[in-house]
Amino acid sequence: MNIEDAKAKGIFRTRIKLREAWETDPEQVDPADEPLKELYKDEWILMREPTQTESMRMDEKDLKGINEIAPGCVEDSSFKHGNDGTPCSGREVWDLVRSSLTLYRYVTEKWIKSTPLARRSDGESAKSPSSSATADASQPAT
């Protein structure tokens, strides 16, 4: 395999739709949320999974660690500068996310929980053959 292909395609990425931060149970709809849902209706952030080195510096309870590495994990977004339409930097996007507790909690949880490793630790992939308790650990994974 070409190393550039592995770097481009072998890293998990997740696209987070910001409108969903205000979409709740229909029984809990708050009319005050409607303007925010409309404001963010088409907005999204594309984040890559943290590297091994980055993950060592963060903990879900350690906001400082998350805030240090998250801007570098923002690969793309729908946010542009108004004057010339140039894309916003990862730092600018993350600063916007941090400006709202609702956005911050939603994006952080969605990002961290979407990675394959987090899903495995939550037991979501317990049905896959590679995670079977009866698998022979001496055999390489295929």
Secondary structure, 3 states (H helix, E strand, C coil): CCHHHHHHHCCCEEEEEHHHHHCCCHHHCCHHHHHHHHHCCCCEEEEECCCHHHHHCCECCEHHHHHHHHHHHEEEECCECCCCCCECCHHHHHHHHHCCHHHHHHHHHHHHHHCHHHHHHCCCCCCCHHHCCCCCCCCCCC
